[in-house]
Amino acid sequence: MNEEALVVAGAFLALIVIITLLGLGEKRRYREYLKNRIRGSFGKFQKDEINPVRAESIPAYFTRHKTENSIDDITASDLELDRLFSAMNLTYSSAGEELLYHSLRTPLFDEKELEARRERIGYYKDHKEEREKLQLVFGEIGKNERYSLYNYLEFAETLEENSGLKLHFLAPLLVLAAVGLIFFRTGLGLTVLITVIVVNMAWYFREKGRVEPYVSTLKRVNSEINGAKKLLAQSASLPAEERDEIRKLISDMAGMRRGAGIVFSGDDRSGNPLSILWDYTNMVLHIDLICFYQMYRQLISHREEIDRLHARLGSVEALIAVASFETALSDICIPVFDGHETAQQIYHPLITDPVKNSYDAKGCLLLTGSNASGKSTFLKTLAINQLLSQCYGFACADEFHTAFHRIYTSMSLRDDLSGGESYFMVEIRAMQRILEAGKREGAQVACYVDEVLRGTNTVERIAASSRILRSMAEMGFFTVAATHDIELTDLLEDVYENHHFEEEIKDGDVLFNYRLMNGKATSRNAIRLLSVMGYDKKIVKEAEDLAEHFMEKGSWT
């Protein structure tokens, strides 16, 4: 062994040591940053914008596990659940983010299950040190900015076996041979080593583009297995049943874990020198490709275990996020599922300085009042609190009594231009889905409807909407409907309680108090608003006279 070879070997080892130390330092700095972020974020509404690309992958778990009682897309859109989700989204891992989304669209119908969930939420609120340790684990698992775990698994299922790929075992052998040559003929050995490195890297990049999604699948699974092992160390923070299942899942996937430990031990975050070192090591030695082909069959055979582990991990972090959101709210209560429909001082969780309202419903509710008076917000307030009650066991109110409901809305519909359907067709389909849900066995339907059949003429709208709303009441729905058609208050007064919101025109301005009032709306300020907005007095007077004539005679002529 000559001195030149020793110098080369020493320089190479020194470089590896320096890069490793830099990488470990970067990892420590990131860990400290994560700790500080965790300490400063709990108990606050989250304001981070969700990357639009990642937003497409967040529903991945929900899409694969939703049931007929899950919150459907129309209801989720009407209630702006994406806004609510964003405010709650104190998650650091993809699993937590996906399971938080799933939980928000998956109401529970069992009081014992809900009580168990509440117990976990309360634990995370009260045990700061244990909670932060768990959050740190999830921060180390991390989020993928582009794809869900399920996208990766779908990629993996499309891979075709190719026996030629086994030739990647030659890559490290060629490098070892070139390194060995250096110790006998240094100049030739270095030339051969450089040539081998260039060839191996070109070969790697040609192959890596094809299998990158599959290798990334293994990395994501390995990251969650590592996180699960760390979670088990926080034994007091997890129920015994969850610990046992996580432990069994890790044991079932032990073969995959052994294959991935060395290959994926680098930190995936770009810029970390240790991660860069691992990247170049893989480029030259093809270790990740070799390992991938050994592990591929295990990955496919353990899809169910991967899914269950993802759910277990995500459920823990999701409830930590809920505990944070609950802490950020000013006034909450534990709902009582006694079959009554009453609330004291109920409010919308995302409205700053909300006006709180109370009600005691003996049956269905019909809301009247002018535009912007508060009808739509009240509908959303009731629906969202029903959802929070059944998902997490709390409501934004001083008191909230209800039953377990299947929740549906028809509020903010739009024309379906891609499908070629008019607004009216979209409306009647939306209402039909609610009626069909009522025919299925299950919990009572609660539906929240804003302006039934607004997409057609007045006569047909009133006739059809009165029959639809009456049918809902007769089917046992808890229905809360808002309308501008004052005629419905008389047509439905035997099955719907009338309530209204009102406004006041004062000093040339329109004032809304957003208070729920008993009885139907009696004011006709819509025409008076024309005057406030500066319309010609002749137009205003003639409109008032015409409206007065219709109210007295029941006809426009």
SESEGU-577490 format. One record per residue (C-alpha): x, y, z. Coordinates in steps of 0.1 Angstrom, whole numbers, plus 5000, padded with zeros to 4 digits. Layout:
# residues N
px | py | pz
X | Y | Z .
...
//
This chain:
# residues 557
px | py | pz
5000 | 5000 | 5000 .
5017 | 5033 | 4989 .
5016 | 5067 | 5005 .
4995 | 5083 | 4977 .
4968 | 5057 | 4983 .
4968 | 5064 | 5020 .
4965 | 5102 | 5013 .
4936 | 5097 | 4990 .
4919 | 5074 | 5015 .
4925 | 5098 | 5044 .
4912 | 5128 | 5025 .
4881 | 5108 | 5015 .
4874 | 5097 | 5050 .
4880 | 5132 | 5063 .
4855 | 5146 | 5038 .
4829 | 5120 | 5050 .
4835 | 5129 | 5086 .
4831 | 5167 | 5079 .
4799 | 5162 | 5059 .
4785 | 5139 | 5086 .
4793 | 5164 | 5113 .
4777 | 5192 | 5093 .
4746 | 5170 | 5087 .
4742 | 5162 | 5123 .
4745 | 5199 | 5132 .
4719 | 5208 | 5107 .
4697 | 5180 | 5121 .
4701 | 5194 | 5156 .
4692 | 5229 | 5144 .
4661 | 5217 | 5126 .
4651 | 5199 | 5158 .
4655 | 5230 | 5179 .
4635 | 5250 | 5153 .
4607 | 5224 | 5154 .
4606 | 5225 | 5192 .
4603 | 5263 | 5192 .
4575 | 5261 | 5166 .
4556 | 5235 | 5186 .
4558 | 5255 | 5218 .
4545 | 5286 | 5201 .
4517 | 5272 | 5180 .
4494 | 5252 | 5203 .
4462 | 5269 | 5213 .
4460 | 5292 | 5183 .
4441 | 5293 | 5151 .
4464 | 5281 | 5123 .
4470 | 5306 | 5095 .
4495 | 5289 | 5072 .
4485 | 5287 | 5036 .
4482 | 5251 | 5023 .
4501 | 5245 | 4992 .
4476 | 5239 | 4964 .
4494 | 5208 | 4952 .
4494 | 5193 | 4986 .
4458 | 5203 | 4991 .
4449 | 5178 | 4964 .
4465 | 5149 | 4983 .
4451 | 5157 | 5018 .
4417 | 5140 | 5012 .
4435 | 5108 | 5001 .
4428 | 5088 | 5033 .
4392 | 5101 | 5035 .
4385 | 5092 | 4998 .
4395 | 5056 | 5005 .
4376 | 5052 | 5038 .
4345 | 5073 | 5035 .
4311 | 5057 | 5042 .
4275 | 5067 | 5032 .
4273 | 5087 | 5065 .
4304 | 5107 | 5058 .
4300 | 5144 | 5050 .
4295 | 5146 | 5012 .
4312 | 5170 | 4989 .
4282 | 5194 | 4986 .
4279 | 5197 | 5024 .
4317 | 5202 | 5028 .
4316 | 5229 | 5002 .
4285 | 5246 | 5016 .
4300 | 5247 | 5051 .
4335 | 5258 | 5039 .
4351 | 5229 | 5057 .
4384 | 5237 | 5040 .
4385 | 5270 | 5060 .
4377 | 5252 | 5092 .
4403 | 5225 | 5084 .
4430 | 5251 | 5078 .
4422 | 5268 | 5111 .
4425 | 5235 | 5129 .
4455 | 5221 | 5110 .
4482 | 5220 | 5136 .
4499 | 5189 | 5121 .
4535 | 5182 | 5112 .
4531 | 5149 | 5094 .
4511 | 5138 | 5063 .
4494 | 5111 | 5083 .
4482 | 5136 | 5109 .
4470 | 5160 | 5082 .
4451 | 5134 | 5063 .
4435 | 5119 | 5094 .
4424 | 5153 | 5107 .
4407 | 5159 | 5074 .
4391 | 5125 | 5076 .
4379 | 5131 | 5111 .
4363 | 5164 | 5102 .
4342 | 5147 | 5075 .
4334 | 5115 | 5095 .
4308 | 5122 | 5123 .
4305 | 5095 | 5150 .
4272 | 5080 | 5160 .
4283 | 5062 | 5192 .
4284 | 5081 | 5225 .
4310 | 5058 | 5240 .
4333 | 5062 | 5210 .
4328 | 5100 | 5213 .
4336 | 5100 | 5250 .
4368 | 5080 | 5244 .
4378 | 5106 | 5218 .
4370 | 5134 | 5242 .
4392 | 5118 | 5268 .
4422 | 5117 | 5245 .
4416 | 5154 | 5234 .
4415 | 5163 | 5271 .
4447 | 5144 | 5278 .
4466 | 5163 | 5251 .
4452 | 5197 | 5264 .
4464 | 5190 | 5299 .
4497 | 5172 | 5294 .
4520 | 5197 | 5277 .
4553 | 5179 | 5280 .
4539 | 5146 | 5267 .
4521 | 5163 | 5239 .
4551 | 5182 | 5227 .
4572 | 5150 | 5226 .
4546 | 5134 | 5204 .
4545 | 5165 | 5181 .
4583 | 5163 | 5178 .
4580 | 5128 | 5166 .
4554 | 5138 | 5140 .
4576 | 5167 | 5129 .
4605 | 5143 | 5123 .
4581 | 5121 | 5102 .
4572 | 5152 | 5082 .
4550 | 5160 | 5053 .
4553 | 5152 | 5016 .
4546 | 5184 | 4997 .
4534 | 5166 | 4965 .
4519 | 5132 | 4970 .
4500 | 5112 | 4996 .
4512 | 5078 | 5008 .
4483 | 5064 | 4988 .
4496 | 5080 | 4956 .
4529 | 5063 | 4962 .
4512 | 5029 | 4969 .
4493 | 5032 | 4936 .
4526 | 5039 | 4919 .
4541 | 5009 | 4934 .
4513 | 4986 | 4922 .
4521 | 4996 | 4886 .
4557 | 4984 | 4886 .
4564 | 4956 | 4862 .
4591 | 4930 | 4872 .
4622 | 4933 | 4852 .
4650 | 4907 | 4858 .
4675 | 4930 | 4842 .
4672 | 4954 | 4871 .
4690 | 4930 | 4893 .
4722 | 4940 | 4875 .
4724 | 4970 | 4899 .
4742 | 4947 | 4922 .
4772 | 4953 | 4899 .
4774 | 4990 | 4908 .
4790 | 4986 | 4943 .
4811 | 4957 | 4931 .
4827 | 4978 | 4903 .
4834 | 5006 | 4928 .
4850 | 4982 | 4952 .
4872 | 4968 | 4924 .
4883 | 5003 | 4914 .
4891 | 5013 | 4950 .
4911 | 4981 | 4954 .
4931 | 4989 | 4923 .
4941 | 5023 | 4938 .
4961 | 5005 | 4965 .
4982 | 4988 | 4938 .
4983 | 5013 | 4909 .
4971 | 5046 | 4922 .
4970 | 5066 | 4889 .
4952 | 5038 | 4870 .
4930 | 5031 | 4900 .
4918 | 5067 | 4903 .
4911 | 5068 | 4865 .
4891 | 5036 | 4867 .
4873 | 5048 | 4898 .
4863 | 5081 | 4882 .
4851 | 5062 | 4851 .
4831 | 5038 | 4872 .
4815 | 5066 | 4891 .
4805 | 5085 | 4860 .
4791 | 5053 | 4844 .
4772 | 5044 | 4876 .
4757 | 5078 | 4880 .
4746 | 5079 | 4844 .
4731 | 5044 | 4848 .
4715 | 5055 | 4881 .
4698 | 5086 | 4866 .
4685 | 5066 | 4837 .
4669 | 5041 | 4860 .
4660 | 5064 | 4889 .
4636 | 5085 | 4869 .
4615 | 5054 | 4863 .
4615 | 5040 | 4899 .
4616 | 5072 | 4919 .
4579 | 5070 | 4929 .
4585 | 5035 | 4941 .
4616 | 5043 | 4961 .
4598 | 5073 | 4976 .
4570 | 5049 | 4987 .
4595 | 5029 | 5007 .
4609 | 5061 | 5022 .
4575 | 5073 | 5033 .
4566 | 5039 | 5048 .
4600 | 5037 | 5065 .
4595 | 5072 | 5079 .
4562 | 5062 | 5095 .
4576 | 5030 | 5109 .
4604 | 5049 | 5125 .
4579 | 5074 | 5139 .
4557 | 5046 | 5152 .
4587 | 5031 | 5171 .
4594 | 5065 | 5187 .
4557 | 5069 | 5196 .
4558 | 5036 | 5215 .
4584 | 5051 | 5238 .
4557 | 5076 | 5248 .
4537 | 5048 | 5264 .
4516 | 5070 | 5287 .
4504 | 5091 | 5257 .
4487 | 5062 | 5239 .
4459 | 5039 | 5250 .
4470 | 5003 | 5255 .
4449 | 4991 | 5226 .
4467 | 5015 | 5202 .
4501 | 5006 | 5216 .
4495 | 4969 | 5211 .
4483 | 4974 | 5175 .
4512 | 4997 | 5166 .
4536 | 4972 | 5181 .
4521 | 4943 | 5161 .
4521 | 4963 | 5128 .
4558 | 4972 | 5132 .
4565 | 4935 | 5139 .
4546 | 4924 | 5109 .
4566 | 4947 | 5087 .
4600 | 4939 | 5103 .
4614 | 4926 | 5071 .
4608 | 4958 | 5052 .
4621 | 4978 | 5081 .
4654 | 4959 | 5081 .
4659 | 4965 | 5045 .
4652 | 5002 | 5047 .
4671 | 5012 | 5078 .
4705 | 5019 | 5063 .
4693 | 5033 | 5029 .
4668 | 5058 | 5042 .
4686 | 5069 | 5074 .
4695 | 5103 | 5058 .
4673 | 5133 | 5064 .
4650 | 5139 | 5034 .
4651 | 5177 | 5038 .
4671 | 5194 | 5010 .
4701 | 5213 | 5020 .
4712 | 5190 | 5048 .
4748 | 5179 | 5041 .
4741 | 5145 | 5055 .
4712 | 5141 | 5031 .
4733 | 5152 | 5002 .
4760 | 5127 | 5012 .
4734 | 5099 | 5011 .
4721 | 5111 | 4978 .
4756 | 5109 | 4962 .
4763 | 5075 | 4979 .
4731 | 5061 | 4963 .
4740 | 5076 | 4929 .
4774 | 5059 | 4929 .
4765 | 5026 | 4947 .
4728 | 5022 | 4937 .
4721 | 5010 | 4973 .
4685 | 5024 | 4973 .
4677 | 5007 | 4940 .
4692 | 4974 | 4951 .
4673 | 4976 | 4984 .
4641 | 4986 | 4966 .
4640 | 4955 | 4945 .
4645 | 4934 | 4976 .
4618 | 4951 | 4995 .
4592 | 4956 | 4967 .
4573 | 4924 | 4972 .
4571 | 4930 | 5009 .
4557 | 4965 | 5003 .
4529 | 4951 | 4981 .
4521 | 4923 | 5005 .
4518 | 4947 | 5035 .
4495 | 4973 | 5020 .
4468 | 4967 | 5046 .
4493 | 4970 | 5075 .
4507 | 5002 | 5060 .
4472 | 5017 | 5058 .
4464 | 5008 | 5094 .
4497 | 5022 | 5107 .
4491 | 5054 | 5088 .
4457 | 5057 | 5104 .
4469 | 5050 | 5139 .
4497 | 5075 | 5137 .
4475 | 5101 | 5120 .
4447 | 5097 | 5145 .
4470 | 5106 | 5174 .
4482 | 5138 | 5158 .
4448 | 5147 | 5145 .
4434 | 5148 | 5181 .
4464 | 5169 | 5192 .
4453 | 5194 | 5165 .
4417 | 5193 | 5177 .
4429 | 5199 | 5213 .
4448 | 5230 | 5201 .
4418 | 5243 | 5182 .
4395 | 5237 | 5212 .
4419 | 5256 | 5234 .
4419 | 5286 | 5210 .
4381 | 5289 | 5212 .
4366 | 5313 | 5238 .
4335 | 5294 | 5249 .
4327 | 5258 | 5244 .
4305 | 5232 | 5260 .
4301 | 5194 | 5259 .
4269 | 5186 | 5239 .
4241 | 5166 | 5254 .
4227 | 5140 | 5230 .
4192 | 5138 | 5245 .
4172 | 5142 | 5213 .
4162 | 5178 | 5220 .
4173 | 5206 | 5197 .
4182 | 5236 | 5218 .
4212 | 5259 | 5222 .
4222 | 5288 | 5244 .
4246 | 5314 | 5230 .
4257 | 5293 | 5200 .
4282 | 5309 | 5176 .
4303 | 5302 | 5145 .
4339 | 5293 | 5154 .
4355 | 5312 | 5125 .
4337 | 5345 | 5130 .
4356 | 5372 | 5149 .
4334 | 5387 | 5176 .
4304 | 5366 | 5166 .
4268 | 5375 | 5176 .
4256 | 5345 | 5197 .
4220 | 5332 | 5194 .
4198 | 5309 | 5213 .
4169 | 5287 | 5203 .
4146 | 5259 | 5216 .
4132 | 5240 | 5186 .
4102 | 5218 | 5191 .
4104 | 5207 | 5155 .
4118 | 5221 | 5122 .
4127 | 5257 | 5118 .
4119 | 5282 | 5090 .
4139 | 5314 | 5088 .
4129 | 5345 | 5070 .
4145 | 5379 | 5066 .
4163 | 5401 | 5041 .
4196 | 5394 | 5024 .
4227 | 5398 | 5047 .
4205 | 5397 | 5078 .
4222 | 5365 | 5091 .
4201 | 5336 | 5078 .
4229 | 5318 | 5060 .
4254 | 5323 | 5087 .
4229 | 5309 | 5113 .
4224 | 5278 | 5091 .
4262 | 5273 | 5089 .
4265 | 5279 | 5126 .
4241 | 5252 | 5135 .
4255 | 5227 | 5109 .
4291 | 5232 | 5119 .
4283 | 5229 | 5156 .
4264 | 5197 | 5149 .
4295 | 5184 | 5131 .
4319 | 5194 | 5158 .
4297 | 5178 | 5184 .
4297 | 5145 | 5166 .
4333 | 5145 | 5155 .
4350 | 5158 | 5186 .
4324 | 5161 | 5214 .
4323 | 5199 | 5218 .
4302 | 5227 | 5206 .
4307 | 5265 | 5203 .
4279 | 5274 | 5227 .
4271 | 5277 | 5264 .
4247 | 5248 | 5261 .
4240 | 5225 | 5231 .
4214 | 5197 | 5231 .
4209 | 5176 | 5200 .
4207 | 5140 | 5187 .
4231 | 5120 | 5165 .
4223 | 5131 | 5129 .
4234 | 5124 | 5094 .
4243 | 5159 | 5082 .
4233 | 5173 | 5048 .
4231 | 5208 | 5034 .
4220 | 5226 | 5002 .
4232 | 5262 | 5003 .
4258 | 5275 | 4979 .
4251 | 5256 | 4947 .
4264 | 5266 | 4913 .
4256 | 5258 | 4877 .
4274 | 5227 | 4865 .
4289 | 5240 | 4833 .
4311 | 5210 | 4827 .
4280 | 5187 | 4830 .
4258 | 5210 | 4810 .
4232 | 5213 | 4839 .
4214 | 5244 | 4848 .
4213 | 5258 | 4884 .
4178 | 5245 | 4889 .
4188 | 5209 | 4879 .
4218 | 5211 | 4903 .
4193 | 5222 | 4930 .
4168 | 5195 | 4925 .
4196 | 5168 | 4925 .
4210 | 5183 | 4957 .
4176 | 5181 | 4974 .
4169 | 5147 | 4960 .
4201 | 5132 | 4976 .
4189 | 5144 | 5010 .
4154 | 5128 | 5005 .
4170 | 5096 | 4994 .
4193 | 5096 | 5025 .
4162 | 5098 | 5047 .
4149 | 5066 | 5032 .
4180 | 5046 | 5043 .
4182 | 5032 | 5077 .
4203 | 5051 | 5102 .
4203 | 5081 | 5124 .
4179 | 5110 | 5119 .
4188 | 5133 | 5090 .
4196 | 5169 | 5099 .
4195 | 5192 | 5068 .
4202 | 5229 | 5064 .
4187 | 5244 | 5033 .
4192 | 5280 | 5020 .
4165 | 5292 | 4996 .
4149 | 5260 | 4983 .
4146 | 5259 | 4945 .
4156 | 5295 | 4939 .
4164 | 5287 | 4903 .
4128 | 5287 | 4891 .
4098 | 5310 | 4889 .
4080 | 5322 | 4920 .
4048 | 5301 | 4917 .
4065 | 5268 | 4910 .
4092 | 5275 | 4935 .
4067 | 5281 | 4964 .
4045 | 5251 | 4954 .
4074 | 5227 | 4950 .
4095 | 5239 | 4980 .
4066 | 5238 | 5003 .
4060 | 5201 | 4994 .
4097 | 5192 | 4997 .
4100 | 5209 | 5031 .
4068 | 5193 | 5044 .
4080 | 5159 | 5032 .
4112 | 5164 | 5051 .
4093 | 5172 | 5083 .
4070 | 5142 | 5078 .
4100 | 5119 | 5073 .
4113 | 5130 | 5107 .
4142 | 5152 | 5095 .
4155 | 5180 | 5117 .
4153 | 5207 | 5090 .
4164 | 5243 | 5092 .
4155 | 5262 | 5061 .
4159 | 5298 | 5051 .
4137 | 5315 | 5025 .
4126 | 5349 | 5011 .
4092 | 5334 | 5002 .
4071 | 5347 | 5031 .
4042 | 5326 | 5017 .
4060 | 5295 | 5031 .
4056 | 5307 | 5067 .
4018 | 5302 | 5063 .
4019 | 5271 | 5042 .
4042 | 5253 | 5066 .
4033 | 5268 | 5100 .
4018 | 5235 | 5113 .
4052 | 5217 | 5108 .
4078 | 5245 | 5109 .
4085 | 5270 | 5137 .
4089 | 5305 | 5122 .
4119 | 5326 | 5132 .
4134 | 5356 | 5114 .
4163 | 5381 | 5113 .
4156 | 5417 | 5107 .
4174 | 5450 | 5099 .
4169 | 5486 | 5106 .
4172 | 5516 | 5083 .
4185 | 5545 | 5103 .
4200 | 5578 | 5091 .
4203 | 5565 | 5056 .
4221 | 5534 | 5066 .
4212 | 5497 | 5070 .
4219 | 5482 | 5104 .
4218 | 5444 | 5111 .
4218 | 5430 | 5146 .
4220 | 5394 | 5135 .
4197 | 5383 | 5163 .
4173 | 5354 | 5159 .
4138 | 5366 | 5165 .
4105 | 5346 | 5170 .
4079 | 5346 | 5143 .
4080 | 5354 | 5106 .
4096 | 5385 | 5091 .
4071 | 5414 | 5087 .
4093 | 5442 | 5075 .
4096 | 5450 | 5038 .
4129 | 5469 | 5037 .
4141 | 5456 | 5003 .
4123 | 5484 | 4985 .
4133 | 5510 | 5011 .
4169 | 5500 | 5004 .
4164 | 5513 | 4968 .
4158 | 5548 | 4983 .
4188 | 5545 | 5006 .
4209 | 5536 | 4975 .
4197 | 5568 | 4957 .
4171 | 5553 | 4933 .
4146 | 5577 | 4918 .
4117 | 5584 | 4942 .
4092 | 5576 | 4915 .
4106 | 5540 | 4911 .
4106 | 5535 | 4949 .
4070 | 5548 | 4953 .
4056 | 5527 | 4925 .
4074 | 5496 | 4938 .
4059 | 5501 | 4973 .
4024 | 5506 | 4959 .
4026 | 5475 | 4938 .
4039 | 5454 | 4967 .
4011 | 5467 | 4989 .
3985 | 5458 | 4963 .
3998 | 5423 | 4960 .
3998 | 5418 | 4998 .
3961 | 5429 | 4999 .
3947 | 5414 | 4967 .
3970 | 5384 | 4961 .
3976 | 5395 | 4925 .
3998 | 5419 | 4906 .
3970 | 5435 | 4886 .
//
